[in-house]
């Protein structure tokens, strides 16, 4: 980074009826060691105080009335003006060096198109949170890598270059709310672009997505739906062949 201008950062947060968690997330972004150029909050047809929270913290507010994270996240990426586009969820809890770490890693290697991190389920009992977090995310990254032929993205802690988004934005799924947007985006990046997993780039997250059989089943159904859509275009054996040939 010596002698070069530091890349600017837009942080995108898609939100639907999660104002309380959003307030905590924005408070943490306000005390970063490297301040983002902007924080883009995408209000996905919320009925709570999401708008007021975003305005209070000086965030850019984008409204996306098509229900679903794929539409909301993509709308936020489209609106972002930074050189780098980072992504958090409303329940993400970034540490004070979260933006700085991302900027330094991506500025150090221009061949890295996207960055993805890890998380800790902070609302689980202290004795189990680390083990559950490692098991959950380790399984996600391992199985996704096999399906993709390269490293996946995790939407609660990820980033990409704005130029990379411009290349794939027309290809991502936006209209289907039952698709995992981060996994779909990883498919669209393909084996020809480099996604770097930085295990030390971590956020705190809620374990609410793991609670309840219905919630776990819904996440699994979304995963299979995302795989089927993308494998119809490029099955895993073709993706691995492209990676190694």
Long-range contacts (C-beta under 8 A, 24 or more apart in sequence): 1-104, 1-107, 1-108, 4-107, 6-34, 6-103, 6-107, 7-82, 7-83, 7-84, 7-103, 7-106, 7-107, 8-36, 8-37, 8-81, 8-82, 8-83, 8-84, 9-34, 9-36, 9-37, 9-82, 9-83, 9-84, 9-85, 9-86, 9-99, 9-102, 9-103, 9-159, 10-36, 10-37, 10-38, 10-39, 10-40, 10-80, 10-81, 10-82, 10-84, 10-85, 10-86, 10-162, 11-36, 11-38, 11-39, 11-40, 11-86, 11-87, 11-88, 11-99, 12-40, 12-42, 12-73, 12-76, 12-77, 12-79, 12-80, 12-85, 12-86, 12-87, 12-88, 13-39, 13-40, 13-41, 13-42, 13-59, 13-76, 13-87, 13-88, 13-89, 13-90, 13-92, 14-42, 14-44, 14-64, 14-69, 14-72, 14-73, 14-75, 14-76, 14-89, 14-90, 15-41, 15-42, 15-43, 15-44, 15-46, 15-50, 15-72, 15-90, 16-43, 16-44, 16-45, 16-46, 16-50, 16-67, 16-72, 17-46, 17-47, 17-48, 17-50, 18-46, 18-48, 18-50, 18-90, 18-91, 19-46, 19-48, 19-49, 19-50, 19-52, 19-53, 21-90, 21-91, 21-206, 22-50, 22-53, 22-54, 22-90, 23-53, 23-56, 23-57, 24-93, 25-88, 25-89, 25-90, 25-91, 25-92, 25-93, 25-94, 26-53, 26-54, 26-57, 26-59, 27-57, 28-93, 28-94, 28-95, 28-96, 28-98, 29-57, 29-88, 29-94, 29-99, 30-57, 31-96, 32-94, 32-96, 32-97, 32-98, 32-99, 32-100, 33-96, 33-97, 33-99, 33-100, 34-97, 34-99, 34-100, 34-103, 35-99, 36-82, 36-86, 36-99, 37-81, 37-82, 38-80, 38-81, 38-82, 40-76, 40-79, 40-80, 41-76, 42-72, 42-73, 42-75, 42-76, 42-79, 44-68, 44-69, 44-71, 44-72, 66-174, 66-175, 66-177, 67-177, 68-175, 68-176, 68-177, 68-178, 68-179, 69-155, 69-177, 69-181, 70-172, 70-173, 70-174, 70-175, 70-176, 70-177, 70-179, 70-181, 70-184, 71-174, 71-175, 71-177, 73-155, 73-181, 74-169, 74-172, 74-174, 74-181, 77-165, 77-169, 78-169, 80-162, 80-165, 82-162, 83-161, 83-162, 84-159, 84-160, 84-161, 84-162, 85-159, 85-160, 85-161, 85-162, 85-165, 86-158, 86-159, 87-155, 87-156, 87-157, 87-158, 87-159, 87-182, 88-156, 88-157, 88-203, 89-155, 89-156, 89-205, 91-156, 91-205, 91-206, 91-208, 92-119, 92-156, 92-157, 92-203, 92-204, 92-205, 93-122, 93-203, 93-204, 93-205, 94-157, 94-203, 95-202, 95-203, 98-201, 98-203, 101-198, 101-200, 101-201, 102-159, 102-201, 105-196, 105-198, 105-201, 106-159, 106-161, 109-196, 111-194, 112-194, 112-195, 112-196, 113-160, 113-161, 113-164, 113-189, 113-193, 113-194, 113-195, 114-153, 114-158, 114-159, 114-160, 114-161, 114-164, 114-186, 114-189, 114-193, 114-194, 114-195, 114-196, 115-158, 115-159, 115-160, 115-195, 115-196, 115-198, 115-201, 116-151, 116-152, 116-153, 116-154, 116-157, 116-158, 116-159, 116-195, 116-196, 116-197, 116-198, 116-201, 117-154, 117-157, 117-158, 117-197, 117-198, 117-199, 117-201, 117-202, 117-203, 118-154, 118-157, 118-197, 118-199, 118-200, 118-201, 118-202, 119-154, 119-156, 119-157, 119-202, 119-203, 119-204, 119-205, 120-202, 120-203, 120-204, 120-205, 121-204, 121-205, 121-206, 121-207, 121-210, 122-204, 122-205, 122-206, 123-206, 123-207, 123-208, 124-207, 129-207, 132-207, 132-210, 136-210, 141-197, 144-183, 144-186, 146-236, 147-227, 147-231, 147-236, 148-186, 148-187, 148-191, 148-236, 148-239, 149-191, 149-236, 149-239, 149-240, 149-242, 149-243, 150-186, 150-189, 150-190, 150-191, 150-195, 150-239, 150-243, 151-186, 151-195, 151-196, 151-197, 152-182, 152-183, 152-186, 152-195, 153-182, 153-183, 153-185, 153-186, 153-189, 153-195, 154-182, 155-180, 155-181, 155-182, 156-203, 156-205, 157-201, 157-202, 157-203, 158-182, 160-185, 160-189, 164-189, 164-193, 173-226, 173-229, 176-225, 176-229, 178-221, 178-222, 178-225, 179-222, 179-225, 179-226, 179-229, 180-219, 180-222, 180-223, 180-226, 183-223, 183-226, 183-227, 184-226, 184-229, 184-230, 187-226, 187-230, 187-234, 190-234, 190-239, 190-242, 191-239, 191-240, 191-242, 191-243, 192-242
